[in-house]
Amino acid sequence: MTAISVLDLMMIGEGRTFSDTMDGALALARHVEKHGFKRYWVAEHHNMPGRLTALPF
């Protein structure tokens, strides 16, 4: 069987908060795990507006 993975860009849409995006990422990770996906990846981007992973912490 071919292993299938998911890449999440973790977009912060207009009217959404950091928490909204984190909650969505967690829900997606749980969903794909339940359906047998092999990996859940988070894309790392720097200086790209609208992506949670581009925010400085």
N, C-alpha and C positions, 0 to 999 in steps of 0.2 A: 504494500500500500504506500502511496506517495504521502509524505508528510506535508501538511499545509500549515502555513503561519500567517499571522496578521501583523501589519505595520500600522500603528496608530500615530497620526500627525498631531493629535491632541489640540485641535483648533479651538480657540476661544472666540466664539461668534458674538456678534453684536447683541448686547443685552444679557450676555452670559458672564458668570463670574469664574474665578479660579476654582472654587468648590464645585460649580456645575461641571466644569471640564474634568476635574478629578473624579467626580462621581460617575460621569459618563465613561471614562477610561476603565474604572473598576468594573462597571456593568459589562462593558465589552469584553474585558479579560475573563470574567466569569462565564459569559455566554460562549466564547470560543472554546474555553476549557471544557465546558459541558458537552460541546459538540465534537470533541476529539481533536481540536487543532493542536499542533505540536508546540508552537511557540507564539508568544505575544511580544512584539517588539514595539518600542517607543522610539520614534525618529528624533534625533537631536539636531536642532537648527539654531544658529546664532544670528541675531539681528534680523529676524524675520517676524514682522508684526503679525499678530493673530495666532501665534503658536505658543502654547504653554511652555514648551521646552526651550523657547528663546528668551524667556524672562530671566533676569539676573536674580539670584537668590543670595 
